[in-house]
Amino acid sequence: MQRQERDPTSQPVIAALEGQECSFCDEGELVRNTYKGNDAVICDACDTPGAQFW
C-alpha cells in the first residue's frame, strides 16, 4: 500500500501547535516537520514531537 501525500495545511492541530513553546525543554519551539515519516510538529531544540499524525 502506498502512502498518500497530504496537504500540509490539512492538519489543523499541527497548524495550531506550530510556533508554541516546547513542553519538554526550556529552549525550543514547535516547528512543522516529520517524525518517523509522519506529519508532525517537533521541537527545534530537543527534536521531541509535540504531535504527529499517521
Secondary structure, 3 states (H helix, E strand, C coil): CCCCCCCHHHCHHHHHHCCCECCCCCCCEEEEEEECCEEEEEECCCCCEEEEEC
